[in-house]
Amino acid sequence: MGRKLRFGMIGGGRGAFIGGVHRIAAAMDGQAELVAGAFSSDAERSKASGADLFLDPSRVYGSYAEMAAAEAAQAADRRLDFVVIVTPNHQHYGPAKLFLESGFPVICDKPATFDLAQARRLRAVVQKTGQLFVLTHNYTGNAMVKQAREFVRDGKLGTLRKVVVEYPQGWLADAIEKTGQKQAAWRTDPKRSGAAGCMGDIGTHAENLARYITGLEIEELCADLSTFVKGRALDDDGNVLLRFKGGAKGVLHASQICVGDENNLNIRVYGTKAALEWHQEHPNELVLKFPDQPRQVWRRGNGYDGAEAQRFARVPAGHPEGYLEAFGNIYREAFRGIRAELDGHKRPKDLDLPTIDDGVEGMAFIEAVVRSSAKGARWVTLKR
């Protein structure tokens, strides 16, 4: 197929943060172009956002339902190849279901849905339609995260014993949602964010990163959620003890009131032979630690890296890669799957990207965390 992929976007208009990130990631490899969108639930705002992006006004819509109907009727040489959903959490399920059932692959920002019940229903839709559904847990797109997973898979760490993963931020240390800050307003609103605030927004990233690198699934957890900012309806801090299937233990901490922290996602994995450590704010380095020799610092972009780390590295060693490139790697893998099917081939089995199963797992994590904390930090089993 000798052309760019065509995509439409739901949400991500004026004032949105994540929409711009997705557009950059989708454009990074020159394989796709934005041609349509319903950028806001307000029709006039959607049209204005479409004008900002120099789109054909006839393909800028006032609602996702209007967009689905019109785009499904497009001629083959104009039809969308996939749809991107970058709305607040409560608006994920409806458009995802509609576009999947209308025959479009979907790339959706995380978490997958508003609650666990919706995630399960969406999984059934994905299975029934057979369409590709990609969830943008973007941190797994980092090359050195791939390397960390390879070390675990190759047994370099031995038997895993403990996982410590944390994601502290400080941007919600004050009630900025009351000042009109759009990103803070919806993330602290249970009607739009869901049952969890901090844990739903960034705790799910920590859970997904730990599961991706280690391959371990959480069996039980014990959670203590807190709301430090007076008047806030959802948690802004949380501490979780983890029991993984197979016997490993873990600690997961996520917070948005850690003054001075920016996006300090990091993970430490301890095995019987060695340990590893990765920090999102220094994504090009992966530390290996041993009981009987000096620690090693593996750097992205070098010939000694594993095959997967090399495949996902974009520029030579010494030229930093980070958040946007990791996002771009998720999109590049999605494009590989979409193009294969458009060319009449089966979807590659080795696609390395988050799916609806990761979405259900994330929502099961949120549900269990909220349930455990409500019971006074009692141990609960995840309900997948």
Secondary structure, DSSP 4 states (H G I P E B T S, - for coil): --S-EEEEEEE--TT-SHHHHHHHHHHTTS-EEEEEEE--SSHHHHHHHHHHTT--GGGB-SSHHHHHHHHHTS-TTT--SEEEEES-GGGSHHHHHHHHHTT--EEEPSSSSSSHHHHHHHHHHHHHH---EEE--GGGGSHHHHHHHHHHHTTTT-SEEEEEEEEE--TTSS-GGGGT-HHHHHHT-HHHH-S-SHIIIIIHHHHHHHHHHH---EEEEEEEEE--STT-SS-SEEEEEEEETTS-EEEEEEES--TT-SS--EEEEEESS-EEEEETTSTTEEEEE-SSS--EEEETT-TTS-HHHHHH--S-TTS---HHHHHHHHHHHHHHHHHHHHTT-PPPTT--S--HHHHHHHHHHHHHHHHHHHTTS--EE---
